[in-house]
């Protein structure tokens, strides 16, 4: 299982995550910050848990590209 977490409040809106993993991330038209699609918000941490191992590489690239390091990706 792949677990992806985004700390949305700290997002600076650079759009790198969307460029690296457009299936998992989008930019909000309201505030210009990243949105982790289909995620659940718990105390400012937006998380998805997926059995699709195919998302790991693109989300890992998004995590590495993020200048404020607010995306974490791990396998469980």
The first five atom37 places (N, CA, C, CB, O) and aatype in JSON, in Angstrom:
{
  "aatype": [20, 20, 20, 20, 20, 20, 20, 20, 20, 20, 20, 20, 20, 20, 20, 20, 20, 20, 20, 20, 20, 20, 20, 20, 20, 20, 20, 20, 20, 20, 20, 20, 20, 20, 20, 20, 20, 20, 20, 20, 20, 20, 20, 20, 20, 20, 20, 20, 20, 20, 20, 20, 20, 20, 20, 20, 20, 20, 20, 20, 20, 20, 20, 20, 20, 20, 20, 20, 20, 20, 20, 20, 20, 20, 20, 20],
  "atom_mask": [
    [1, 1, 1, 1, 1],
    [1, 1, 1, 1, 1],
    [1, 1, 1, 1, 1],
    [1, 1, 1, 1, 1],
    [1, 1, 1, 1, 1],
    [1, 1, 1, 1, 1],
    [1, 1, 1, 1, 1],
    [1, 1, 1, 1, 1],
    [1, 1, 1, 1, 1],
    [1, 1, 1, 1, 1],
    [1, 1, 1, 1, 1],
    [1, 1, 1, 1, 1],
    [1, 1, 1, 1, 1],
    [1, 1, 1, 1, 1],
    [1, 1, 1, 1, 1],
    [1, 1, 1, 1, 1],
    [1, 1, 1, 1, 1],
    [1, 1, 1, 1, 1],
    [1, 1, 1, 1, 1],
    [1, 1, 1, 1, 1],
    [1, 1, 1, 1, 1],
    [1, 1, 1, 1, 1],
    [1, 1, 1, 1, 1],
    [1, 1, 1, 1, 1],
    [1, 1, 1, 1, 1],
    [1, 1, 1, 1, 1],
    [1, 1, 1, 1, 1],
    [1, 1, 1, 1, 1],
    [1, 1, 1, 1, 1],
    [1, 1, 1, 1, 1],
    [1, 1, 1, 1, 1],
    [1, 1, 1, 1, 1],
    [1, 1, 1, 1, 1],
    [1, 1, 1, 1, 1],
    [1, 1, 1, 1, 1],
    [1, 1, 1, 1, 1],
    [1, 1, 1, 1, 1],
    [1, 1, 1, 1, 1],
    [1, 1, 1, 1, 1],
    [1, 1, 1, 1, 1],
    [1, 1, 1, 1, 1],
    [1, 1, 1, 1, 1],
    [1, 1, 1, 1, 1],
    [1, 1, 1, 1, 1],
    [1, 1, 1, 1, 1],
    [1, 1, 1, 1, 1],
    [1, 1, 1, 1, 1],
    [1, 1, 1, 1, 1],
    [1, 1, 1, 1, 1],
    [1, 1, 1, 1, 1],
    [1, 1, 1, 1, 1],
    [1, 1, 1, 1, 1],
    [1, 1, 1, 1, 1],
    [1, 1, 1, 1, 1],
    [1, 1, 1, 1, 1],
    [1, 1, 1, 1, 1],
    [1, 1, 1, 1, 1],
    [1, 1, 1, 1, 1],
    [1, 1, 1, 1, 1],
    [1, 1, 1, 1, 1],
    [1, 1, 1, 1, 1],
    [1, 1, 1, 1, 1],
    [1, 1, 1, 1, 1],
    [1, 1, 1, 1, 1],
    [1, 1, 1, 1, 1],
    [1, 1, 1, 1, 1],
    [1, 1, 1, 1, 1],
    [1, 1, 1, 1, 1],
    [1, 1, 1, 1, 1],
    [1, 1, 1, 1, 1],
    [1, 1, 1, 1, 1],
    [1, 1, 1, 1, 1],
    [1, 1, 1, 1, 1],
    [1, 1, 1, 1, 1],
    [1, 1, 1, 1, 1],
    [1, 1, 1, 1, 1]
  ],
  "atom_positions": [
    [[0.84, -1.18, 0.0], [0.0, 0.0, 0.0], [0.89, 1.25, 0.0], [-0.95, 0.0, 1.22], [1.93, 1.29, 0.65]],
    [[0.45, 2.26, -0.74], [1.16, 3.53, -0.83], [0.38, 4.56, -0.02], [1.33, 3.98, -2.32], [-0.84, 4.7, -0.17]],
    [[1.09, 5.3, 0.84], [0.47, 6.35, 1.65], [1.11, 7.68, 1.25], [0.64, 6.07, 3.19], [2.33, 7.85, 1.35]],
    [[0.27, 8.63, 0.81], [0.74, 9.95, 0.4], [0.09, 10.99, 1.32], [0.4, 10.24, -1.12], [-1.12, 10.98, 1.53]],
    [[0.93, 11.89, 1.86], [0.43, 12.92, 2.77], [0.9, 14.29, 2.3], [0.89, 12.64, 4.22], [2.04, 14.47, 1.89]],
    [[-0.01, 15.26, 2.38], [0.27, 16.64, 2.0], [-0.11, 17.56, 3.16], [-0.52, 17.04, 0.71], [-1.22, 17.48, 3.68]],
    [[0.82, 18.43, 3.57], [0.54, 19.48, 4.56], [0.12, 20.72, 3.79], [1.8, 19.77, 5.5], [0.96, 21.57, 3.47]],
    [[-1.15, 20.82, 3.49], [-1.65, 21.83, 2.57], [-1.43, 23.26, 3.03], [-3.1, 21.6, 2.34], [-1.17, 24.14, 2.2]],
    [[-1.54, 23.54, 4.33], [-1.41, 24.91, 4.81], [-0.05, 25.52, 4.49], [-1.65, 24.95, 6.3], [0.06, 26.74, 4.35]],
    [[0.97, 24.7, 4.37], [2.32, 25.2, 4.12], [2.65, 25.32, 2.63], [3.33, 24.28, 4.78], [3.75, 25.74, 2.26]],
    [[1.69, 24.96, 1.77], [1.91, 25.0, 0.32], [2.14, 26.44, -0.15], [0.72, 24.38, -0.44], [1.45, 27.36, 0.3]],
    [[3.11, 26.61, -1.06], [3.4, 27.94, -1.62], [2.87, 28.08, -3.05], [4.91, 28.21, -1.59], [3.05, 29.12, -3.68]],
    [[2.22, 27.03, -3.57], [1.6, 27.1, -4.89], [2.54, 27.06, -6.06], [0.8, 28.31, -4.97], [2.27, 27.68, -7.09]],
    [[3.65, 26.36, -5.94], [4.64, 26.33, -7.02], [4.21, 25.45, -8.21], [5.98, 25.83, -6.48], [4.73, 25.62, -9.31]],
    [[3.27, 24.52, -7.99], [2.71, 23.67, -9.04], [3.61, 22.49, -9.44], [2.43, 24.5, -10.25], [3.25, 21.76, -10.37]],
    [[4.75, 22.27, -8.8], [5.62, 21.16, -9.17], [4.95, 19.81, -8.97], [6.91, 21.22, -8.37], [5.12, 18.89, -9.78]],
    [[4.18, 19.67, -7.89], [3.52, 18.39, -7.62], [2.54, 18.03, -8.73], [2.79, 18.44, -6.27], [2.43, 16.87, -9.11]],
    [[1.83, 19.02, -9.25], [0.87, 18.78, -10.32], [1.6, 18.38, -11.6], [0.0, 20.03, -10.57], [1.13, 17.52, -12.34]],
    [[2.74, 19.0, -11.85], [3.53, 18.65, -13.04], [4.07, 17.23, -12.95], [4.68, 19.64, -13.23], [4.13, 16.53, -13.96]],
    [[4.46, 16.79, -11.76], [5.05, 15.47, -11.57], [4.0, 14.36, -11.45], [5.93, 15.48, -10.33], [4.21, 13.25, -11.93]],
    [[2.88, 14.66, -10.8], [1.85, 13.64, -10.55], [0.45, 14.22, -10.74], [1.99, 13.06, -9.12], [-0.28, 14.4, -9.77]],
    [[0.07, 14.52, -11.99], [-1.22, 15.18, -12.24], [-2.43, 14.31, -11.88], [-1.31, 15.58, -13.68], [-3.54, 14.84, -11.73]],
    [[-2.25, 13.01, -11.76], [-3.37, 12.14, -11.38], [-3.69, 12.24, -9.9], [-3.06, 10.69, -11.75], [-4.8, 11.93, -9.48]],
    [[-2.72, 12.68, -9.09], [-2.91, 12.75, -7.64], [-3.05, 14.18, -7.12], [-1.76, 12.08, -6.95], [-3.63, 14.39, -6.05]],
    [[-2.52, 15.16, -7.85], [-2.51, 16.54, -7.36], [-3.19, 17.49, -8.35], [-1.08, 17.01, -7.09], [-3.16, 17.27, -9.56]],
    [[-3.79, 18.54, -7.81], [-4.37, 19.62, -8.61], [-4.16, 20.92, -7.84], [-5.9, 19.36, -8.92], [-3.89, 20.9, -6.64]],
    [[-4.28, 22.04, -8.53], [-4.17, 23.33, -7.87], [-5.57, 23.89, -7.63], [-3.31, 24.32, -8.72], [-6.43, 23.83, -8.5]],
    [[-5.78, 24.41, -6.44], [-7.07, 25.0, -6.08], [-7.23, 26.35, -6.76], [-7.19, 25.15, -4.55], [-6.32, 27.18, -6.74]],
    [[-8.39, 26.57, -7.36], [-8.66, 27.87, -7.97], [-9.01, 28.91, -6.91], [-9.8, 27.75, -9.0], [-8.93, 30.11, -7.17]],
    [[-9.4, 28.45, -5.72], [-9.77, 29.38, -4.64], [-8.56, 30.06, -4.02], [-10.55, 28.63, -3.56], [-8.54, 31.28, -3.87]],
    [[-7.54, 29.26, -3.65], [-6.39, 29.84, -2.93], [-5.04, 29.58, -3.6], [-6.35, 29.31, -1.54], [-4.02, 30.02, -3.07]],
    [[-5.01, 28.88, -4.73], [-3.76, 28.66, -5.44], [-2.83, 27.65, -4.81], [-3.04, 29.93, -5.56], [-1.66, 27.57, -5.17]],
    [[-3.35, 26.85, -3.87], [-2.53, 25.83, -3.21], [-2.85, 24.46, -3.77], [-2.76, 25.86, -1.68], [-3.9, 24.24, -4.39]],
    [[-1.93, 23.54, -3.54], [-2.08, 22.17, -4.02], [-3.2, 21.44, -3.27], [-0.77, 21.42, -3.87], [-3.44, 21.66, -2.09]],
    [[-3.86, 20.55, -4.01], [-4.9, 19.69, -3.44], [-4.51, 18.24, -3.75], [-6.33, 20.05, -4.01], [-4.25, 17.91, -4.91]],
    [[-4.48, 17.4, -2.75], [-4.25, 15.97, -2.94], [-5.62, 15.35, -3.2], [-3.54, 15.3, -1.67], [-6.47, 15.28, -2.31]],
    [[-5.83, 14.91, -4.44], [-7.14, 14.44, -4.86], [-7.58, 13.2, -4.09], [-7.13, 14.14, -6.34], [-6.78, 12.3, -3.81]],
    [[-8.86, 13.16, -3.74], [-9.49, 12.03, -3.04], [-8.88, 11.78, -1.66], [-9.37, 10.76, -3.88], [-8.91, 10.66, -1.16]],
    [[-8.33, 12.82, -1.04], [-7.69, 12.64, 0.26], [-8.64, 12.95, 1.4], [-6.46, 13.53, 0.37], [-9.7, 13.55, 1.21]],
    [[-8.24, 12.51, 2.59], [-8.97, 12.82, 3.8], [-8.11, 13.77, 4.63], [-9.34, 11.53, 4.61], [-6.9, 13.57, 4.76]],
    [[-8.74, 14.8, 5.19], [-8.03, 15.8, 5.97], [-8.15, 15.46, 7.46], [-8.58, 17.22, 5.69], [-9.24, 15.3, 7.99]],
    [[-7.0, 15.36, 8.1], [-6.99, 15.14, 9.55], [-5.96, 16.1, 10.14], [-6.65, 13.65, 9.91], [-4.76, 15.89, 10.04]],
    [[-6.48, 17.17, 10.76], [-5.64, 18.18, 11.42], [-4.62, 18.81, 10.47], [-4.92, 17.57, 12.61], [-3.46, 19.0, 10.84]],
    [[-5.04, 19.11, 9.25], [-4.16, 19.78, 8.3], [-3.3, 18.85, 7.46], [-3.28, 20.7, 9.02], [-2.57, 19.31, 6.58]],
    [[-3.37, 17.55, 7.71], [-2.64, 16.57, 6.92], [-3.64, 15.86, 6.01], [-1.88, 15.54, 7.84], [-4.53, 15.16, 6.47]],
    [[-3.48, 16.05, 4.7], [-4.36, 15.44, 3.71], [-3.69, 14.15, 3.25], [-4.64, 16.42, 2.5], [-2.56, 14.17, 2.76]],
    [[-4.38, 13.02, 3.4], [-3.77, 11.71, 3.17], [-4.62, 10.83, 2.26], [-3.53, 11.01, 4.49], [-5.85, 10.81, 2.36]],
    [[-3.93, 10.11, 1.38], [-4.58, 9.03, 0.63], [-3.8, 7.75, 0.9], [-4.64, 9.35, -0.91], [-2.58, 7.76, 1.06]],
    [[-4.54, 6.65, 0.93], [-3.95, 5.32, 1.02], [-4.43, 4.54, -0.19], [-4.34, 4.59, 2.37], [-5.63, 4.39, -0.41]],
    [[-3.48, 4.05, -0.97], [-3.85, 3.4, -2.23], [-3.13, 2.06, -2.36], [-3.51, 4.31, -3.42], [-1.97, 1.9, -1.97]],
    [[-3.85, 1.1, -2.92], [-3.25, -0.2, -3.23], [-2.58, -0.17, -4.6], [-4.33, -1.31, -3.18], [-1.96, -1.16, -5.01]],
    [[-2.69, 0.94, -5.31], [-2.09, 1.09, -6.64], [-0.62, 1.48, -6.5], [-2.85, 2.16, -7.47], [-0.3, 2.64, -6.27]],
    [[0.26, 0.5, -6.63], [1.7, 0.75, -6.52], [2.21, 1.67, -7.62], [2.47, -0.56, -6.55], [3.29, 2.25, -7.5]],
    [[1.45, 1.79, -8.7], [1.86, 2.62, -9.83], [1.97, 4.1, -9.5], [0.89, 2.45, -10.94], [2.65, 4.84, -10.21]],
    [[1.32, 4.55, -8.42], [1.39, 5.97, -8.08], [2.64, 6.31, -7.27], [0.15, 6.39, -7.29], [2.95, 7.49, -7.1]],
    [[3.34, 5.31, -6.78], [4.49, 5.58, -5.9], [5.55, 6.44, -6.58], [5.1, 4.28, -5.44], [5.99, 7.44, -6.01]],
    [[5.96, 6.06, -7.78], [7.06, 6.77, -8.44], [6.73, 8.23, -8.74], [7.44, 6.06, -9.72], [7.55, 9.11, -8.51]],
    [[5.53, 8.48, -9.26], [5.18, 9.87, -9.59], [5.01, 10.72, -8.33], [3.9, 9.91, -10.43], [5.39, 11.88, -8.31]],
    [[4.44, 10.13, -7.29], [4.29, 10.88, -6.03], [5.64, 11.1, -5.37], [3.35, 10.13, -5.07], [5.86, 12.14, -4.74]],
    [[6.53, 10.15, -5.5], [7.89, 10.32, -4.96], [8.61, 11.45, -5.69], [8.69, 9.0, -5.09], [9.33, 12.23, -5.06]],
    [[8.42, 11.54, -7.0], [9.01, 12.64, -7.77], [8.44, 13.98, -7.31], [8.77, 12.44, -9.28], [9.16, 14.97, -7.19]],
    [[7.13, 14.02, -7.07], [6.49, 15.24, -6.59], [7.04, 15.63, -5.22], [4.96, 15.07, -6.52], [7.26, 16.81, -4.95]],
    [[7.26, 14.64, -4.37], [7.8, 14.89, -3.03], [9.2, 15.5, -3.12], [7.84, 13.58, -2.22], [9.52, 16.44, -2.4]],
    [[10.02, 14.95, -3.99], [11.4, 15.45, -4.14], [11.43, 16.83, -4.78], [12.22, 14.48, -4.98], [12.32, 17.63, -4.49]],
    [[10.46, 17.12, -5.66], [10.44, 18.41, -6.35], [9.9, 19.54, -5.48], [9.61, 18.31, -7.62], [10.17, 20.71, -5.74]],
    [[9.15, 19.21, -4.45], [8.5, 20.22, -3.6], [9.55, 21.05, -2.85], [7.54, 19.54, -2.6], [10.32, 20.49, -2.07]],
    [[9.59, 22.37, -3.08], [10.61, 23.2, -2.43], [10.4, 23.38, -0.93], [10.65, 24.55, -3.09], [11.35, 23.71, -0.22]],
    [[9.18, 23.18, -0.45], [8.93, 23.34, 0.99], [8.78, 22.0, 1.71], [7.68, 24.18, 1.2], [8.48, 21.96, 2.91]],
    [[8.99, 20.91, 0.99], [9.03, 19.55, 1.57], [7.81, 19.21, 2.42], [10.28, 19.39, 2.42], [7.93, 18.79, 3.57]],
    [[6.61, 19.41, 1.82], [5.37, 19.15, 2.56], [4.65, 17.89, 2.07], [4.44, 20.35, 2.45], [3.52, 17.62, 2.49]],
    [[5.28, 17.13, 1.18], [4.69, 15.89, 0.66], [5.52, 14.72, 1.14], [4.6, 15.91, -0.89], [6.74, 14.71, 0.98]],
    [[4.86, 13.73, 1.73], [5.57, 12.52, 2.1], [4.92, 11.33, 1.41], [5.59, 12.32, 3.64], [3.7, 11.28, 1.25]],
    [[5.75, 10.37, 1.01], [5.29, 9.17, 0.3], [5.98, 7.99, 0.93], [5.58, 9.25, -1.24], [7.2, 7.98, 1.1]],
    [[5.2, 6.96, 1.28], [5.83, 5.75, 1.83], [5.01, 4.53, 1.46], [5.97, 5.85, 3.37], [3.81, 4.61, 1.16]],
    [[5.69, 3.42, 1.5], [5.03, 2.13, 1.29], [4.84, 1.47, 2.66], [5.88, 1.2, 0.32], [5.72, 1.53, 3.52]],
    [[3.68, 0.84, 2.83], [3.45, 0.13, 4.1], [3.19, -1.34, 3.84], [2.26, 0.75, 4.86], [2.96, -2.1, 4.77]]
  ]
}
